[in-house]
Amino acid sequence: MNIGVAGLGSMGAAIAAHLIDLQHTVTVWNRSPEKVKPLAAMGAKVANSPTELAGASEVVITILTDAAAIDAMYGGSDGLLSRDVAGRLFIEMSTVRLEVEIALSKKIKDKGALRVECPVGGSTAPARDGKLFGFAGGEAADVARAKPILDQLCRRVEYCGPAGSGALVKLAINLPLMIA
């Protein structure tokens, strides 16, 4: 399968490397170009822009730092949604507020594409081994389409409900950790 990964911090890079190991055709993009080099050496294709990444991919996975990074990645004249993306599946794995996921869901749906949020629990070692915990939110049919990929990335995926639900559950799970 042709899978794009945008956001190559520690988690995004580990997820992309795992997908390469599973023999997917992986295309990567990151705003800091030096972060694509190790993945290119493993066999990933490198996109020159988010638009190019979306064009090369059946499925696009994003795992970004915050709402501003999500807006920049998906919006704008060179963003993931700047071209025809009808029918593509976007899996958004960032840990952000549910309002961000709900707003992004609407933008993606307005472009005729499918969208699942699936923030994850775990660190880079489980990400590299496909053993994360996923908290999926979105339309049930979209989550079902994403499930084969999510099952390759996560040892357990919980369907949490409509858009924003995955983010809500992930933040609820993180609350005790933040308090401690």
C-alpha positions in Angstrom: 0.0 0.0 0.0 1.2 3.6 -0.7 1.3 5.3 2.7 2.5 8.9 3.3 3.8 10.0 6.7 4.1 13.6 7.6 5.7 14.7 10.9 8.9 12.9 11.4 9.7 13.6 15.0 10.6 10.6 17.1 7.2 8.9 16.9 6.5 9.7 13.2 9.9 8.4 12.2 9.4 5.2 14.2 6.0 4.7 12.6 7.4 5.3 9.1 10.3 2.9 9.7 7.9 0.2 10.9 5.7 0.7 7.8 8.8 0.4 5.6 9.7 -2.9 7.4 6.3 -4.2 6.6 7.0 -3.6 2.9 4.6 -0.7 2.3 5.6 1.9 -0.2 6.2 4.8 2.2 6.6 8.5 1.2 7.7 11.0 3.8 7.7 14.7 4.3 8.9 16.9 7.2 9.3 20.7 7.5 12.9 20.0 8.6 14.4 18.2 5.6 17.2 16.6 7.5 14.7 14.3 9.3 13.8 12.5 6.1 17.4 11.3 5.4 17.4 8.2 7.7 14.1 7.1 6.3 15.2 7.7 2.7 18.2 5.5 3.4 15.7 2.7 4.5 13.9 3.0 1.2 11.3 5.7 1.8 10.4 8.1 -1.1 10.7 11.7 -0.2 8.1 14.3 -1.1 9.0 17.9 -1.7 5.8 19.2 -0.2 2.7 18.1 1.7 0.8 18.4 -1.6 3.1 16.0 -3.3 2.9 13.6 -0.3 -0.9 13.5 -0.6 -0.7 13.0 -4.3 1.6 10.0 -3.9 -0.4 8.3 -1.1 -3.6 6.3 -0.7 -3.3 6.8 3.0 -1.7 9.8 4.8 -0.6 9.5 8.4 0.2 12.7 10.3 1.6 12.9 13.8 2.3 16.5 14.6 3.2 18.6 17.6 0.2 20.9 18.0 -2.8 22.6 16.4 -0.7 25.2 14.6 1.4 22.4 13.0 -1.8 20.6 12.0 -3.2 23.8 10.4 0.1 24.4 8.5 0.3 20.8 7.3 -3.3 20.5 6.0 -4.0 24.1 5.0 -2.4 26.6 2.7 -1.6 26.5 -1.0 0.9 23.6 -0.6 -0.9 21.7 2.2 -2.2 18.2 2.2 -5.7 19.4 1.3 -4.7 21.8 -1.5 -5.4 19.3 -4.3 -8.0 16.8 -5.1 -7.9 14.2 -2.3 -11.3 12.7 -2.7 -11.4 9.1 -1.6 -8.0 9.2 0.3 -7.8 8.2 3.9 -6.2 10.5 6.4 -5.1 9.1 9.8 -4.3 11.9 12.2 -2.3 10.6 15.2 -1.4 13.8 17.0 -2.3 14.3 20.7 -4.3 17.5 20.5 -7.6 18.9 21.9 -10.8 17.4 20.6 -11.8 20.7 19.0 -8.8 20.6 16.7 -9.7 17.0 15.6 -13.4 18.0 15.1 -12.5 21.0 12.9 -9.9 19.0 10.9 -12.5 16.3 10.4 -14.9 18.8 8.8 -12.2 20.2 6.5 -11.2 16.7 5.3 -14.8 15.6 4.8 -15.5 18.7 2.8 -12.7 17.6 0.4 -14.4 14.2 -0.1 -11.8 12.3 1.8 -12.0 10.0 4.8 -10.5 10.8 8.2 -9.8 9.0 11.4 -8.1 10.3 14.4 -6.0 7.9 16.4 -3.8 9.4 19.0 -1.5 6.7 20.5 -0.1 5.7 23.8 3.5 4.4 23.9 7.0 5.6 23.1 9.3 5.2 20.2 10.2 1.5 20.9 6.6 0.3 20.8 6.1 2.5 17.7 9.0 0.9 16.0 7.6 -2.5 16.8 4.0 -1.8 16.0 2.9 -2.1 19.6 1.2 1.2 20.4 -2.2 1.7 21.9 -4.6 3.5 19.6 -7.7 5.6 20.5 -9.7 5.9 17.2 -12.3 8.5 16.6 -14.4 9.1 13.5 -17.1 7.6 11.5 -17.3 3.8 12.2 -17.0 3.0 8.4 -13.8 5.2 8.2 -12.3 3.5 11.2 -13.1 0.1 9.7 -11.2 1.1 6.6 -8.2 2.3 8.7 -8.2 -0.7 11.0 -5.9 -2.9 8.9 -3.2 -0.2 9.0 -3.9 0.7 12.6 -3.6 -3.0 13.6 -0.1 -3.0 12.0 0.9 0.0 14.2 -0.9 -0.8 17.4 -1.2 -3.9 19.5 -4.7 -2.6 20.6 -7.0 -0.1 18.9 -10.1 1.1 20.8 -12.9 2.7 18.8 -14.0 5.7 21.0 -16.8 7.2 18.9 -17.2 10.2 16.5 -14.7 12.8 15.6 -13.0 14.2 18.7 -13.6 11.0 20.8 -10.1 9.6 20.3 -8.6 12.8 21.4 -10.9 13.0 24.4 -10.0 9.5 25.6 -6.3 10.0 25.1 -6.3 13.3 27.0 -8.4 11.6 29.8 -5.8 8.9 30.0 -3.0 11.4 30.1 -4.6 13.5 32.9 -3.4 11.4 35.8 0.1 11.4 34.3 0.0 15.2 34.1 -1.1 15.5 37.7 1.5 13.1 39.0 
